[in-house]
């Protein structure tokens, strides 16, 4: 498929098969699993796999559009596939050719899905997960505080801190194991206010042997901070999709209530989204401060649109399966996704403006 066919296939599938069940997908992991399988069946989970390994290897701007589409129709599905695609891209960029030859074709052939577990690198203080050099690799111990996709993914990428403060990244099985190569256990599935179906857990590693053959890369000290600084705008497509989801609810309500007042409010919010998109196109070479401000503005608008969707829906929005409530909760997730101290500060600066 060419780029436009990929986007058309994605939108058709999301509109016909995902949108009608979005509220159930948000809370039911089996429904989410079905939705993810639908993407996989259409070869939409190998978009960042290089063509030499059987993937689509689409351009970043096309992937941005794909991200926005999935977030528009289901935040839970969007969040889950983002984890998988992030892991896939990291694997594709590895220097471990044997590892890539084993797993990238498996992703392209719809046999493997990946999660990620390295947000703990952003935390200060003692490392949450450590790696001790061993004969055939590294012994990993500690708690991976946040891993999404238990029962939905087969493997996940973990990061552990070496004695010299570099970080080693490798692939681990996403199942409970206790044997000669150490121990991996998982907590009960966390109860979340949004995207609860994504099955997020904490992983505990006890002297798990990460073999050299499973190592993706070793990153220098401070890698996560540098990476976050480069990727400030990477969360905007998903946030834009959330904004559009709120607008969809408002548009539908305006029509159902035949309300010019609601329609006019929606038009003004749409103009704000258009302005943000124009600024995103022009901001790739903007200063870090300008990029942070743009991200904060997108977060603010997502929450405003979710709140507006609740307001126009009235008391019905308080129902557990009402789309306005779901979108509002999703906006809260995008508020803290990939959050750094700089992003938090920019968000607060935006929120205290009058």
GIMO-V354136 format. One record per residue. PHI is phi as a letter, one per 20 degrees, with the letter a starting at -180 (999 if undefined). Layout:
PHI
PHI
This chain:
999
e
g
f
f
f
f
f
f
f
f
f
f
f
f
e
d
d
g
f
d
g
f
f
g
f
d
d
f
f
f
f
f
f
f
f
f
f
f
f
g
e
l
d
d
c
f
d
e
g
g
f
d
n
e
e
l
f
f
g
f
f
f
g
f
f
f
f
f
f
f
f
d
a
f
f
f
f
f
f
f
f
g
f
f
f
f
f
f
f
f
f
e
f
e
e
f
f
f
f
f
e
d
f
f
f
f
f
e
m
d
b
c
c
d
c
b
b
f
f
f
f
e
e
n
f
g
f
c
d
c
d
g
c
g
d
q
b
e
d
b
p
d
e
f
b
c
e
o
f
n
d
d
e
c
b
e
d
c
c
e
e
g
e
m
f
c
d
d
b
e
c
f
e
b
f
b
c
a
f
d
o
c
c
c
c
f
f
f
f
e
d
f
b
l
f
f
f
l
e
c
d
d
d
d
c
l
f
e
e
f
g
f
d
e
e
a
c
e
f
g
n
g
f
f
f
f
f
f
f
d
g
e
f
e
f
g
f
f
f
f
f
g
f
f
f
f
f
f
f
f
f
f
g
f
f
e
l
d
f
f
f
f
f
f
f
f
f
f
f
f
f
f
g
f
f
f
f
f
f
f
e
d
f
d
f
f
g
f
f
f
f
f
f
f
f
f
f
g
g
f
f
f
f
f
f
f
f
f
f
f
f
e
m
f
f
f
e
f
f
d
e
f
f
f
f
f
f
f
f
f
f
f
f
f
d
f
l
f
d
f
f
f
f
f
f
f
f
g
f
f
e
f
c
